[in-house]
């Protein structure tokens, strides 16, 4: 998962630089690319702080170049902190947080690349969403999720989500997808 953080952070940064700080982020309609990069830098800093047992930095810088530099530092600190304990839950959490926000940055490009996640990574992201994010955010859901490799059932299913792992991964995270969804809407994240 450490390598996934690097790969997706690099992809996010490439897209952010190409799109520019004022570009709107269609996947996150209230954000610009600058907002997105500030968010991921803050999340990486907070996760580093949690992994190392220290308080987070109070606030990211506001200027685009400053935020990019601050994020580079936070990424290195996160990598170093998680390398000490690669099996810590923050490693998995940051791999998926960074991957999903990579899609967001790419959505800001005029011609977004066709980024696809491997079934192994996507299925892990679905599992992480259901076992880590849903309980911590207090979502009460009833869902059955099926990919070719795996099926999850949480509660009494009122929602069915099926498709290849990549599309289902995007669907549970509220990103554009081609998964089939029937029944109730998934919770917004």
Secondary structure, DSSP 8 states (H G I E B T S, - for coil): -HHHHHHHHHHHHHHHHHH-TT-B-TTSTT-BHHHHHHHHHHHHHHHHHHHHTS---S---SSHHHHHHHHHHHHHHHHHHHHTTTTSHHHHHHHHHHHHHHHHHHHTSTT-------HHHHHHHHHHIIIIIHHHHT----EEEE-SS-EEEESS-SEEEES-HHHHHHHHTT-----EEEES-----
